[in-house]
Amino acid sequence: MDKPSIDEMWNFIEKILLPYDDMPDKTKLSDDQVFELYSMIKEADEIFRMLAQISILKKAINGMMK
């Protein structure tokens, strides 16, 4: 995985976590910790997107079989 800039990572983290009021304190995390948090959230986001696509495909297949 390419390492985006700190600003890009924080933008992504904020986009995902702000609606849940679970933002970490920026002043207490090192750049490496930010990257680790970003990587975990990015991976989870990709998994959820794949699961959503699978659900859509499954519904389409089930609709064709009826």
Distance bins in CASP14 RR format, pairs under 12 A and 6 or more apart:
PFRMAT RR
TARGET T0000
AUTHOR 0000-0000-0000
RMODE 2
METHOD distances of the structure
MODEL  1
1 9 0 0 0 0 0 1 0 0 0 0 0
1 35 0 0 0 0 1 0 0 0 0 0 0
1 36 0 0 0 0 0 1 0 0 0 0 0
1 38 0 0 0 0 1 0 0 0 0 0 0
1 39 1 0 0 1 0 0 0 0 0 0 0
1 40 0 0 0 0 0 1 0 0 0 0 0
1 42 1 0 0 1 0 0 0 0 0 0 0
1 43 0 0 0 0 1 0 0 0 0 0 0
1 46 0 0 0 0 0 1 0 0 0 0 0
2 8 0 0 0 0 0 1 0 0 0 0 0
2 9 0 0 0 0 0 1 0 0 0 0 0
2 35 0 0 0 0 0 1 0 0 0 0 0
2 38 0 0 0 0 0 1 0 0 0 0 0
2 39 0 0 0 0 0 1 0 0 0 0 0
2 42 0 0 0 0 0 1 0 0 0 0 0
3 9 0 0 0 0 1 0 0 0 0 0 0
3 31 0 0 0 0 1 0 0 0 0 0 0
3 32 0 0 0 0 1 0 0 0 0 0 0
3 34 0 0 0 0 0 1 0 0 0 0 0
3 35 1 0 0 1 0 0 0 0 0 0 0
3 36 0 0 0 0 0 1 0 0 0 0 0
3 38 0 0 0 0 1 0 0 0 0 0 0
3 39 0 0 0 0 1 0 0 0 0 0 0
3 42 0 0 0 0 0 1 0 0 0 0 0
4 10 0 0 0 0 1 0 0 0 0 0 0
4 11 0 0 0 0 1 0 0 0 0 0 0
4 12 1 0 0 1 0 0 0 0 0 0 0
4 13 0 0 0 0 0 1 0 0 0 0 0
4 31 0 0 0 0 0 1 0 0 0 0 0
4 34 0 0 0 0 0 1 0 0 0 0 0
4 35 0 0 0 0 1 0 0 0 0 0 0
4 38 1 0 0 1 0 0 0 0 0 0 0
4 39 0 0 0 0 0 1 0 0 0 0 0
4 42 0 0 0 0 1 0 0 0 0 0 0
5 11 0 0 0 0 1 0 0 0 0 0 0
5 12 0 0 0 0 0 1 0 0 0 0 0
5 31 0 0 0 0 1 0 0 0 0 0 0
5 34 0 0 0 0 0 1 0 0 0 0 0
5 35 0 0 0 0 0 1 0 0 0 0 0
5 38 0 0 0 0 0 1 0 0 0 0 0
6 12 0 0 0 0 0 1 0 0 0 0 0
6 13 0 0 0 0 0 1 0 0 0 0 0
6 26 0 0 0 0 1 0 0 0 0 0 0
6 29 0 0 0 0 1 0 0 0 0 0 0
6 30 0 0 0 0 0 1 0 0 0 0 0
6 31 1 0 1 0 0 0 0 0 0 0 0
6 32 0 0 0 0 0 1 0 0 0 0 0
6 33 0 0 0 0 0 1 0 0 0 0 0
6 34 1 0 0 1 0 0 0 0 0 0 0
6 35 0 0 0 0 1 0 0 0 0 0 0
6 37 0 0 0 0 0 1 0 0 0 0 0
6 38 0 0 0 0 1 0 0 0 0 0 0
7 13 0 0 0 0 0 1 0 0 0 0 0
7 14 0 0 0 0 0 1 0 0 0 0 0
7 26 0 0 0 0 0 1 0 0 0 0 0
7 31 0 0 0 0 0 1 0 0 0 0 0
7 34 0 0 0 0 0 1 0 0 0 0 0
7 38 0 0 0 0 0 1 0 0 0 0 0
8 14 0 0 0 0 0 1 0 0 0 0 0
8 15 0 0 0 0 0 1 0 0 0 0 0
8 34 0 0 0 0 0 1 0 0 0 0 0
8 35 0 0 0 0 0 1 0 0 0 0 0
8 38 0 0 0 0 1 0 0 0 0 0 0
8 42 0 0 0 0 0 1 0 0 0 0 0
9 15 0 0 0 0 0 1 0 0 0 0 0
9 16 0 0 0 0 0 1 0 0 0 0 0
9 17 0 0 0 0 0 1 0 0 0 0 0
9 24 0 0 0 0 0 1 0 0 0 0 0
9 26 0 0 0 0 0 1 0 0 0 0 0
9 29 0 0 0 0 0 1 0 0 0 0 0
9 31 0 0 0 0 1 0 0 0 0 0 0
9 32 0 0 0 0 0 1 0 0 0 0 0
9 33 0 0 0 0 0 1 0 0 0 0 0
9 34 1 0 1 0 0 0 0 0 0 0 0
9 35 1 0 0 1 0 0 0 0 0 0 0
9 36 0 0 0 0 1 0 0 0 0 0 0
9 37 1 0 0 1 0 0 0 0 0 0 0
9 38 1 0 1 0 0 0 0 0 0 0 0
9 39 0 0 0 0 1 0 0 0 0 0 0
9 40 0 0 0 0 0 1 0 0 0 0 0
9 41 0 0 0 0 1 0 0 0 0 0 0
9 42 0 0 0 0 1 0 0 0 0 0 0
10 16 0 0 0 0 0 1 0 0 0 0 0
10 17 0 0 0 0 0 1 0 0 0 0 0
10 18 0 0 0 0 0 1 0 0 0 0 0
10 23 0 0 0 0 1 0 0 0 0 0 0
10 24 0 0 0 0 1 0 0 0 0 0 0
10 25 0 0 0 0 0 1 0 0 0 0 0
10 26 1 0 0 1 0 0 0 0 0 0 0
10 27 0 0 0 0 0 1 0 0 0 0 0
10 29 0 0 0 0 1 0 0 0 0 0 0
10 31 0 0 0 0 0 1 0 0 0 0 0
10 33 0 0 0 0 0 1 0 0 0 0 0
10 34 1 0 0 1 0 0 0 0 0 0 0
10 35 0 0 0 0 0 1 0 0 0 0 0
10 37 0 0 0 0 1 0 0 0 0 0 0
10 38 0 0 0 0 1 0 0 0 0 0 0
10 41 0 0 0 0 0 1 0 0 0 0 0
11 17 0 0 0 0 0 1 0 0 0 0 0
11 18 0 0 0 0 0 1 0 0 0 0 0
11 26 0 0 0 0 0 1 0 0 0 0 0
11 34 0 0 0 0 0 1 0 0 0 0 0
11 38 0 0 0 0 1 0 0 0 0 0 0
11 41 0 0 0 0 0 1 0 0 0 0 0
12 18 0 0 0 0 0 1 0 0 0 0 0
12 34 0 0 0 0 0 1 0 0 0 0 0
12 35 0 0 0 0 0 1 0 0 0 0 0
12 37 0 0 0 0 1 0 0 0 0 0 0
12 38 1 0 0 1 0 0 0 0 0 0 0
12 39 0 0 0 0 0 1 0 0 0 0 0
12 40 0 0 0 0 0 1 0 0 0 0 0
12 41 1 0 0 1 0 0 0 0 0 0 0
12 42 1 0 0 1 0 0 0 0 0 0 0
12 43 0 0 0 0 0 1 0 0 0 0 0
12 44 0 0 0 0 0 1 0 0 0 0 0
12 45 0 0 0 0 1 0 0 0 0 0 0
12 46 0 0 0 0 0 1 0 0 0 0 0
13 20 0 0 0 0 0 1 0 0 0 0 0
13 22 0 0 0 0 1 0 0 0 0 0 0
13 23 1 0 0 1 0 0 0 0 0 0 0
13 24 1 0 0 1 0 0 0 0 0 0 0
13 25 0 0 0 0 0 1 0 0 0 0 0
13 26 0 0 0 0 1 0 0 0 0 0 0
13 29 0 0 0 0 1 0 0 0 0 0 0
13 33 0 0 0 0 0 1 0 0 0 0 0
13 34 1 0 0 1 0 0 0 0 0 0 0
13 35 0 0 0 0 0 1 0 0 0 0 0
13 36 0 0 0 0 0 1 0 0 0 0 0
13 37 1 0 0 1 0 0 0 0 0 0 0
13 38 1 0 1 0 0 0 0 0 0 0 0
13 39 0 0 0 0 0 1 0 0 0 0 0
13 40 0 0 0 0 1 0 0 0 0 0 0
13 41 1 0 0 1 0 0 0 0 0 0 0
13 42 0 0 0 0 1 0 0 0 0 0 0
13 44 0 0 0 0 0 1 0 0 0 0 0
13 45 0 0 0 0 0 1 0 0 0 0 0
14 20 0 0 0 0 0 1 0 0 0 0 0
14 21 0 0 0 0 0 1 0 0 0 0 0
14 22 0 0 0 0 0 1 0 0 0 0 0
14 23 1 0 0 1 0 0 0 0 0 0 0
14 24 0 0 0 0 0 1 0 0 0 0 0
14 26 0 0 0 0 1 0 0 0 0 0 0
14 34 0 0 0 0 0 1 0 0 0 0 0
14 37 0 0 0 0 0 1 0 0 0 0 0
14 38 0 0 0 0 0 1 0 0 0 0 0
14 41 0 0 0 0 0 1 0 0 0 0 0
15 23 0 0 0 0 0 1 0 0 0 0 0
15 38 0 0 0 0 0 1 0 0 0 0 0
15 41 0 0 0 0 1 0 0 0 0 0 0
15 42 0 0 0 0 0 1 0 0 0 0 0
15 45 0 0 0 0 1 0 0 0 0 0 0
16 22 0 0 0 0 1 0 0 0 0 0 0
16 23 0 0 0 0 1 0 0 0 0 0 0
16 24 0 0 0 0 0 1 0 0 0 0 0
16 37 0 0 0 0 0 1 0 0 0 0 0
16 38 0 0 0 0 1 0 0 0 0 0 0
16 40 0 0 0 0 0 1 0 0 0 0 0
16 41 1 0 1 0 0 0 0 0 0 0 0
16 42 0 0 0 0 1 0 0 0 0 0 0
16 43 0 0 0 0 0 1 0 0 0 0 0
16 44 0 0 0 0 1 0 0 0 0 0 0
16 45 1 0 0 1 0 0 0 0 0 0 0
16 46 0 0 0 0 0 1 0 0 0 0 0
16 48 0 0 0 0 0 1 0 0 0 0 0
17 23 1 0 1 0 0 0 0 0 0 0 0
17 24 1 0 0 1 0 0 0 0 0 0 0
17 26 0 0 0 0 0 1 0 0 0 0 0
17 37 0 0 0 0 1 0 0 0 0 0 0
17 38 0 0 0 0 0 1 0 0 0 0 0
17 40 0 0 0 0 0 1 0 0 0 0 0
17 41 1 0 0 1 0 0 0 0 0 0 0
17 44 0 0 0 0 0 1 0 0 0 0 0
17 45 0 0 0 0 0 1 0 0 0 0 0
18 24 0 0 0 0 0 1 0 0 0 0 0
20 41 0 0 0 0 0 1 0 0 0 0 0
22 37 0 0 0 0 0 1 0 0 0 0 0
22 41 0 0 0 0 0 1 0 0 0 0 0
23 29 0 0 0 0 0 1 0 0 0 0 0
23 37 0 0 0 0 0 1 0 0 0 0 0
23 41 0 0 0 0 0 1 0 0 0 0 0
24 30 0 0 0 0 0 1 0 0 0 0 0
24 33 0 0 0 0 1 0 0 0 0 0 0
24 34 0 0 0 0 1 0 0 0 0 0 0
24 36 0 0 0 0 0 1 0 0 0 0 0
24 37 1 0 0 1 0 0 0 0 0 0 0
24 38 0 0 0 0 0 1 0 0 0 0 0
24 40 0 0 0 0 0 1 0 0 0 0 0
24 41 0 0 0 0 0 1 0 0 0 0 0
25 33 0 0 0 0 0 1 0 0 0 0 0
25 34 0 0 0 0 0 1 0 0 0 0 0
25 37 0 0 0 0 0 1 0 0 0 0 0
26 33 0 0 0 0 0 1 0 0 0 0 0
26 34 0 0 0 0 1 0 0 0 0 0 0
26 37 0 0 0 0 0 1 0 0 0 0 0
27 33 0 0 0 0 0 1 0 0 0 0 0
27 34 0 0 0 0 0 1 0 0 0 0 0
28 34 0 0 0 0 0 1 0 0 0 0 0
28 37 0 0 0 0 0 1 0 0 0 0 0
29 35 0 0 0 0 1 0 0 0 0 0 0
29 36 0 0 0 0 1 0 0 0 0 0 0
29 37 1 0 0 1 0 0 0 0 0 0 0
29 38 0 0 0 0 0 1 0 0 0 0 0
30 36 0 0 0 0 1 0 0 0 0 0 0
30 37 0 0 0 0 0 1 0 0 0 0 0
31 37 0 0 0 0 0 1 0 0 0 0 0
31 38 0 0 0 0 0 1 0 0 0 0 0
32 38 0 0 0 0 0 1 0 0 0 0 0
32 39 0 0 0 0 0 1 0 0 0 0 0
33 39 0 0 0 0 0 1 0 0 0 0 0
33 40 0 0 0 0 0 1 0 0 0 0 0
34 40 0 0 0 0 0 1 0 0 0 0 0
34 41 0 0 0 0 0 1 0 0 0 0 0
34 42 0 0 0 0 0 1 0 0 0 0 0
35 41 0 0 0 0 0 1 0 0 0 0 0
35 42 0 0 0 0 0 1 0 0 0 0 0
36 42 0 0 0 0 0 1 0 0 0 0 0
36 43 0 0 0 0 0 1 0 0 0 0 0
37 43 0 0 0 0 0 1 0 0 0 0 0
37 44 0 0 0 0 0 1 0 0 0 0 0
38 44 0 0 0 0 0 1 0 0 0 0 0
38 45 0 0 0 0 0 1 0 0 0 0 0
39 45 0 0 0 0 0 1 0 0 0 0 0
39 46 0 0 0 0 0 1 0 0 0 0 0
40 46 0 0 0 0 0 1 0 0 0 0 0
40 47 0 0 0 0 0 1 0 0 0 0 0
41 47 0 0 0 0 0 1 0 0 0 0 0
41 48 0 0 0 0 0 1 0 0 0 0 0
42 48 0 0 0 0 0 1 0 0 0 0 0
42 49 0 0 0 0 0 1 0 0 0 0 0
43 49 0 0 0 0 0 1 0 0 0 0 0
43 50 0 0 0 0 0 1 0 0 0 0 0
44 50 0 0 0 0 0 1 0 0 0 0 0
44 51 0 0 0 0 0 1 0 0 0 0 0
45 51 0 0 0 0 0 1 0 0 0 0 0
45 52 0 0 0 0 0 1 0 0 0 0 0
46 52 0 0 0 0 0 1 0 0 0 0 0
46 53 0 0 0 0 0 1 0 0 0 0 0
47 53 0 0 0 0 0 1 0 0 0 0 0
47 54 0 0 0 0 0 1 0 0 0 0 0
48 54 0 0 0 0 0 1 0 0 0 0 0
48 55 0 0 0 0 0 1 0 0 0 0 0
49 55 0 0 0 0 0 1 0 0 0 0 0
49 56 0 0 0 0 0 1 0 0 0 0 0
50 56 0 0 0 0 0 1 0 0 0 0 0
50 57 0 0 0 0 0 1 0 0 0 0 0
51 57 0 0 0 0 0 1 0 0 0 0 0
51 58 0 0 0 0 0 1 0 0 0 0 0
52 58 0 0 0 0 0 1 0 0 0 0 0
52 59 0 0 0 0 0 1 0 0 0 0 0
53 59 0 0 0 0 0 1 0 0 0 0 0
53 60 0 0 0 0 0 1 0 0 0 0 0
54 60 0 0 0 0 0 1 0 0 0 0 0
54 61 0 0 0 0 0 1 0 0 0 0 0
55 61 0 0 0 0 0 1 0 0 0 0 0
55 62 0 0 0 0 0 1 0 0 0 0 0
56 62 0 0 0 0 0 1 0 0 0 0 0
56 63 0 0 0 0 0 1 0 0 0 0 0
57 63 0 0 0 0 0 1 0 0 0 0 0
57 64 0 0 0 0 0 1 0 0 0 0 0
58 64 0 0 0 0 0 1 0 0 0 0 0
58 65 0 0 0 0 0 1 0 0 0 0 0
59 65 0 0 0 0 0 1 0 0 0 0 0
59 66 0 0 0 0 0 1 0 0 0 0 0
60 66 0 0 0 0 0 1 0 0 0 0 0
END
